Amino acid sequence: MKPSPMHGLRTVIYIVPDLNAAKKWYHKAFGPKPYFDESFYVGFSIGGYELGLLPEEGEPKPRGENVMTYWGVDDVQKAYDRLIRLGASTCEEPHNVGGELVVGAVKDPWGNVVGLIHNPEFKLPE
């Protein structure tokens, strides 16, 4: 089998109008403090992946649901409820999509979609 030229996901970036407020919200939502914190970009290391925040410049950009990024969690309903309590809004109620796979999604306070997934079959490459 020929190796893929793609190495896998590295970074998910959310564009936000208020970088300081978003930095605080994502710290509460995901746990770690940012490892990179500048006025032009804030980066968090989440389970070996990058969650980035970019300040929105100019006119607000439309937020879409045409691309979904799912963050792995042990319990989608519990994580979903916690994010709602922190100020997120409903995007996709948690539900089973086959076997033990459960997904759900919220919108952060700025309208960005944050997906959640429990997939016990997913294994990171070694």
Secondary structure by P-SEA (a helix, b strand, c coil): ccccccccccbbbbbbccaaaaaaaaaaacccccccccccbbbbbcccccbbbbccccccccccccbbbbbbbccaaaaaaaaaaaccccccccccccccbbbbbbbcccbbbbbbbbbccccccc
